[in-house]
Amino acid sequence: MLPWLQNDQFPIYLAPMAGVTDVVFRTICKELGADVMVTEFVSAEGIIRQDSRTRKYTEFTDEQRPVGVQLFGADGERMGEAAKKIIDWKQPDFIDINFGCPVNKVVAKNGGSSLLKDCPILAAVASGVAKSIGDQVPVTAKIRIGWDQENINAPEVCHILEDCGMQTISIHGRTRSQGYGGDANWEVIDHCARSVAIPVIGNGDISSGADLKRRKEETAVSGVMIGRAAMQNPWIFREAKHYLRTGETPPPVPMTERWDLIRRHCALGIESGRYGDERQTMMSMRSRLMAYCKGFPGAKPLRQQLTQVSSVSALEDIAQAHLSSLSDPEPFRAKAPGD
């Protein structure tokens, strides 16, 4: 069993999210209590071509460990080759295979959740990667519960993945056709967790400590994975652990602390150089800034301003004006969506 799942540990994973869970955001979430990191998904073919743009998605720091690099593709041998390259570069704690992404451009390449419709290829991919690098690092997988409501096959897929050498399976409780709408089906997740011998990590609609506690107590999962809720409220990891320890919801994060983290995220992004210079970084951060500010008092005009931000000084002006407009800048509790 993976070390972070031993001795009755119940880890909280940060879900891999393209364009979101880069090395900077993972640093922030780790500091706030996330236990296990998974990188944004990366194309196996891009890794084989040694494309520098692709390779940056595999970056992580030792402070983020345990951390896995997530690969997508439809050729087990090629994915195994890509995994070996990643291990040579960075030595991650595990390699994760993406069988869950619903995005059209991934599905069109026979990757992500498209393989839920073709279990023989899914098995070939999983076993190909496990045979290539399973003696070096653990191989895990992430799936959805099925392609659509008429084709929910997660229990079957889990047995296949277990037989192919996966050491853990993360399950998002929605079908591919649902995208991110509707409710996550935790009954299917629970059924899967009870039907295989390897640990199952549950994912979907975890946006509070109470949600996490409920899933821990009512299902057989060995941990949970939080995604979209962390985009607005990365403090959720800290809050959830506090709730598990005490049964109490901690006080809301002060608005000043929220703006401090937003500023720091931008500063770290600029320092990393991943998105270019200050202007390019701030432009790439716009969607992230709007996610952070969702639900803030005066959110609508605030978000309109953030769509135009292109410098740290402009962000500072927006932050100061927003805090000054509040009669009480302290209490605020995010109401994040499920993941």
Sequence and secondary structure as in RCSB ss.txt:
>XXXX:A:sequence
MLPWLQNDQFPIYLAPMAGVTDVVFRTICKELGADVMVTEFVSAEGIIRQDSRTRKYTEFTDEQRPVGVQLFGAD
GERMGEAAKKIIDWKQPDFIDINFGCPVNKVVAKNGGSSLLKDCPILAAVASGVAKSIGDQVPVTAKIRIGWDQE
NINAPEVCHILEDCGMQTISIHGRTRSQGYGGDANWEVIDHCARSVAIPVIGNGDISSGADLKRRKEETAVSGVM
IGRAAMQNPWIFREAKHYLRTGETPPPVPMTERWDLIRRHCALGIESGRYGDERQTMMSMRSRLMAYCKGFPGAK
PLRQQLTQVSSVSALEDIAQAHLSSLSDPEPFRAKAPGD
>XXXX:A:secstr
  GGGSTT   EEE   TTTS HHHHHHHHHTT  EEE   EEHHHHHTT HHHHGGG   GGG SEEEEEE S 
HHHHHHHHHHHHHHH  SEEEEEE    HHHHTTT GGGGGG HHHHHHHHHHHHHHHTTTS EEEEEEEESSTT
 B HHHHHHHHHHTT S EEEEEEETTTTT S   HHHHHHHHHH SS EEEESS  SHHHHHHHHHHS  SEEE
E HHHHH TTHHHHHHHHHHHSS      HHHHHHHHHHHHHHHHHH TT SHHHHHHHTHHHHHHHHTT TTHH
HHHHHHTT  SHHHHHHHHHHHHHH S  S         
